């Protein structure tokens, strides 16, 4: 009999979701993902929808919006009917960085999308080419302070450049920031020695670390990653309090009924915290961080405040 309440809730969840969608018949639920096919955000969402569809009795179709089209994705979600048929996988870039650093931004993602749940988070790994005599944060500071501004460090996209700026500020050193359009070109630049160091995603550098083609200095996350358990955090390396993480979260159109948000949140959290999904996220270098809608909203507000301070101090903008 103890299992009955859970069974009743599952039945109610499917009924509630299907009931709202029945008001707008015809077609699957589409999920807009700001990222290329095969990228971290894309894989995150496809892993989630494969199980979410079964739980809710609804087909989910992922539509990728790679490159600089985040505003287009937000616009579509903002103008979509609040019936559960259009969702968006947002992230730190779309909801916290774009409103602060992009001069052309014309949306307030916090108002133009409704939070459902955080899904996962990760960080970046600072790696060094073997030719550089740097194997620790201490080595890096010694070298960088002897040659201020001469060391070049590659980063992937705006988020990488912002993370690097925050790191240099926290550690008190200067280096030349070389921004690449994505993780792949930054990875190639680091392996070839085009740049002495680079900030890369965990999954992009793990094989190179094992082969010795790159050396890891530290991770930007608050705690160590399961994928790279031997790589210290920068906080552990002497930068107390430093943390720079990137999250993925699910959003709906504004004015989506509260009970529909609740159904989606409960099912998303259940899938994300499931052993299979959580384990697969860890193998990709993610921490699982399923949350309430309120927690996702609080995360965005906190990051925007932090980034506005950083933008004022560094002058970074696009």
ABEGO torsion letter per residue (X at the ends): XAAAAAAAAAAAAAAAAAAAAAABBEEBBBBBBBEBBGBAAAAAAAAAAAAAAAAAGBBBBBBBBBEBAAAAAAAAAAABBBAGABBBBBBAAAAAAAAAABAABABBAAAABBBABBABBBBBBBBBBAABBBABAAAAAAAAAABBGABBBBBBEAAAAAAAAAAAAAAGBBBBBBBBABAAAAAAAAAAGABABBBBBAAAAAAAAAAGABBBAEBABABBBAABAABBBAAAAGBBGBBBBBBBBBBBBBGBBAAAAAAAAAAAAAAAABAAAAAAAAAAGBBBABBBAAAAAAAAAAAAAAAAAAAAAAGBBX
